[in-house]
């Protein structure tokens, strides 16, 4: 399955902020975590991630610092700020609304069956 670019773009900010809310991280580790969380369905590129991290930094949602770890090359580590946590909470409220609306459309009130098990309604 290939996730549409529009959906990837719309979900990028809450995904990165959510990952950074788990703890500070660097670019490659964030890319691996996204791949892991999506079961390999989302394979972001550096071209998507780094401009987003720079935008989040400009907005004050994340802070970055360069660090050298013994035996490894220097990496830029990102951490979420208090403003970023507030933005993550707002993003979560918005996504909860979208997901709830989609569930109502796809499943109907109280219907928890998988979509494939639901009868198909054909227009008259």
C-alpha positions, 0 to 999 in steps of 0.5 A: 500500500502506498500512502498518499502524499497529502495524508503523509504531509498532513500527519507529519507534524503530529507524528514528529512531535509525538515521537519527540514527546517520547524523548529526544532524538536525531533525524535518522532515528526519527525516520526509523521510528516512523517506519517502525510505527507504520509497519514499514508502510511509511518510508519518509525521506530526509527531504521530508523530515529535515525541512519539517524539523527546521520549521518546527524549530523556527516555530519554537516547537522543538529545540536542537543541539549538536552532540558528539557521541564517542565513536560516532559522528556528530548528530543534531538532536531534537527535543520537544519544547513546552510550546511543542507539547501544546501544539501536539495536544492541539494536533491530537484534538484535531486528529481525534475529530477527523478519525472519529468522523471517518469511523462514523462514515465508514462503520456507522454508529455502534458498528465495529465490524471490519469494513470488508464485513459490512454490506455494500450500499449501492446508489438507487 
